Amino acid sequence: MERAAAWQQQLGWNESAARRTQIITGSIGLVLLFCGVVMQWWAGNNVSDISLSTFCESYSGDGRTMGIEDWRAMKAHYYSAANPHRDGDLSLQKVGKLYFGGDGSLGSLEHLIYREPSFWCKALPDCPAGAECSTDEVLSVGTSRAHGVWAGRAISEKAFWHLAPGAMFQANTHTRCWDKFLVYRDMLKEVLTEYEERASQPRYVTDAVSGQPWSDAAIDTAAWAELYSCYSSKGATGYALGLGPLLSSLACIFCVLSMFTCCPRSYTSSLGRGLALMGFSFTLIGFWVISFTTTTEFVSNYVYCGGAGFPLVSMDGKYFDGTPCLDRTSMGDNKMNPFLSWSAWMTGVYTFGGVLNILATVFLLVTIAKNIEQEQLRKFATLTPSDEL
């Protein structure tokens, strides 16, 4: 022991100073890691779980989503004498073809709901060209060929933000699946029942292919399948965003264990160091994933107009080349698009949390390095003359 102490003194090793360094760096690392992991978990979950009402607010200025009464109004319009396109009973294929621009084939509606905001949002942003409207609803479709138009359809009187081309498809993985599930289920329930104006309990229609009638159980099964499909579309992104914080948390656990003499320090230190380096790498990958899924996918399709006026920015909130402004409404007000600003905010929170995780990893690696040095020097106390040779 005296010989080991002498060697430690010659090497400049100070046991108490090393212990203090471990405690200080370990404590700082734990605090930074806790803050970083909480921020990344929160932002990673919310960046792909923005409420559908927030999207509808940016689409039309009205945050209300489609309800059963809206689908009932669409159904009433289809069966009304004013509809020249009525051809037999209403079906899902006809909903897609007549009201949302589909080709009438099987699966066309399923394909279109990922691209058509008017399917999810209660109010249209303005009166469609060719239609006759009052201040708050469509009175007559007229010659309009716009999507989601029928008599009685609500029209927002509020300012809205113009959408970039394909905005719903690009934003699809960021809206809340449960909100879309409720709208989709209401649509199925209304479309797949017989049209009876005064019936308190409408009867489900019979499927033309199988000859079997639809039921509450079948409707729920179809709606839940849509919900699972929505969740699965977010799986890869969630996995990439969550792996960095998970590995960093595991590295923290083994780092703390390596500070106790009751644990095998050589194993816990090596494992903690390996997990810390992996967590560092996947945190950097998470930066790229969240940047790609927000900025590159759809935020970059807008332009920040700032305080620019004519001729750069028109009165309806568009840049001179037709690109929508993310900070200008259709009435020319300087106000950020709520859907895009929430996405950008979540991206910033996730990135800042990742920076804290990286700093925490550095401190934890210092703690582990001190453990390894201390473990190596302790072996000197058990050296024999043959070991020295």
QUIZI-V888423 format. One record per residue. N is the residue number from 1. D_FIRST is the distance of its C-alpha to the first C-alpha in Angstrom with 2 decimals. Layout:
n={N;N}
d_first={D_FIRST;D_FIRST}
//
This chain:
n={1;2;3;4;5;6;7;8;9;10;11;12;13;14;15;16;17;18;19;20;21;22;23;24;25;26;27;28;29;30;31;32;33;34;35;36;37;38;39;40;41;42;43;44;45;46;47;48;49;50;51;52;53;54;55;56;57;58;59;60;61;62;63;64;65;66;67;68;69;70;71;72;73;74;75;76;77;78;79;80;81;82;83;84;85;86;87;88;89;90;91;92;93;94;95;96;97;98;99;100;101;102;103;104;105;106;107;108;109;110;111;112;113;114;115;116;117;118;119;120;121;122;123;124;125;126;127;128;129;130;131;132;133;134;135;136;137;138;139;140;141;142;143;144;145;146;147;148;149;150;151;152;153;154;155;156;157;158;159;160;161;162;163;164;165;166;167;168;169;170;171;172;173;174;175;176;177;178;179;180;181;182;183;184;185;186;187;188;189;190;191;192;193;194;195;196;197;198;199;200;201;202;203;204;205;206;207;208;209;210;211;212;213;214;215;216;217;218;219;220;221;222;223;224;225;226;227;228;229;230;231;232;233;234;235;236;237;238;239;240;241;242;243;244;245;246;247;248;249;250;251;252;253;254;255;256;257;258;259;260;261;262;263;264;265;266;267;268;269;270;271;272;273;274;275;276;277;278;279;280;281;282;283;284;285;286;287;288;289;290;291;292;293;294;295;296;297;298;299;300;301;302;303;304;305;306;307;308;309;310;311;312;313;314;315;316;317;318;319;320;321;322;323;324;325;326;327;328;329;330;331;332;333;334;335;336;337;338;339;340;341;342;343;344;345;346;347;348;349;350;351;352;353;354;355;356;357;358;359;360;361;362;363;364;365;366;367;368;369;370;371;372;373;374;375;376;377;378;379;380;381;382;383;384;385;386;387;388;389}
d_first={0.00;3.81;5.39;5.01;6.07;8.50;9.83;10.39;12.19;14.14;15.17;16.30;14.42;14.84;13.65;16.55;19.04;18.36;18.87;22.02;23.27;22.95;24.86;27.48;28.19;28.12;30.53;32.83;32.87;33.78;36.61;37.98;37.80;39.58;42.33;42.69;42.88;45.40;47.54;47.49;48.31;51.09;52.60;52.22;54.17;56.81;57.58;59.19;60.56;62.97;65.85;69.15;70.87;68.90;70.15;73.68;73.55;72.86;75.53;78.40;77.23;77.61;74.43;76.29;75.84;78.55;79.58;81.94;84.87;84.40;84.53;87.55;89.26;88.60;90.08;93.10;93.71;93.64;96.29;98.40;101.74;100.43;98.05;99.94;97.03;97.05;97.18;96.72;93.86;90.74;87.75;84.27;85.60;88.39;86.00;84.05;87.23;89.35;86.84;83.75;85.11;84.23;86.25;86.98;84.98;82.58;79.17;80.57;79.85;76.27;75.94;77.57;75.65;72.63;74.76;77.21;76.19;79.55;78.63;75.87;77.15;80.04;81.77;82.85;82.06;85.75;89.15;89.22;91.84;95.05;94.37;96.16;93.87;93.97;91.31;88.91;89.94;91.68;95.36;96.43;94.66;97.62;96.91;93.17;90.93;87.67;85.01;84.74;88.21;90.55;92.89;91.03;87.73;86.05;85.78;83.27;84.66;81.31;79.77;77.62;75.56;76.91;74.93;73.96;75.44;73.64;71.67;71.71;70.43;67.63;66.74;67.08;63.36;62.70;65.16;64.38;65.27;66.34;68.89;70.41;70.44;72.64;75.09;75.28;75.92;78.68;80.32;80.34;81.76;84.62;85.52;85.48;87.89;91.66;93.34;95.11;95.59;95.96;93.94;91.33;89.55;89.99;89.87;87.54;89.18;89.26;87.29;89.79;87.79;86.63;89.38;86.88;86.89;83.92;82.23;79.64;77.09;77.88;77.68;74.28;73.01;74.19;72.70;69.31;69.35;69.86;66.95;64.62;65.89;65.03;61.50;60.96;62.10;59.16;56.57;55.30;54.98;53.18;50.73;49.95;49.59;47.41;44.93;43.05;42.37;41.47;38.82;37.40;37.20;35.38;32.89;32.31;31.68;29.00;27.40;27.17;25.82;22.99;21.71;21.12;18.12;20.75;22.24;21.21;20.30;20.95;24.43;25.43;24.35;26.33;29.25;29.34;29.39;32.17;34.23;33.87;35.26;38.04;38.87;39.10;41.51;43.68;43.89;45.46;47.79;48.74;49.80;52.21;53.54;54.39;55.86;58.02;59.23;60.28;60.96;62.03;63.94;66.15;65.17;65.92;69.48;70.18;70.40;69.32;72.60;71.39;74.25;76.36;80.04;83.15;83.50;79.85;79.65;82.57;83.43;82.30;78.64;78.66;77.73;80.63;79.73;79.73;75.95;75.21;73.47;70.37;70.98;74.78;76.91;80.32;81.89;80.10;77.65;74.24;72.00;69.11;69.60;67.73;66.67;65.36;63.71;61.82;60.66;59.56;57.76;55.81;54.92;53.58;51.54;50.03;49.20;47.59;45.54;44.43;43.35;41.22;39.69;38.86;37.20;35.27;34.14;32.79;30.73;29.47;28.49;26.42;24.64;24.08;22.89;20.16;19.13;19.09;17.01;14.41;14.49;14.18;11.14;9.32;10.25;8.11;5.08;8.02;9.69;11.53;13.78;16.67;15.17;14.74;18.35}
//
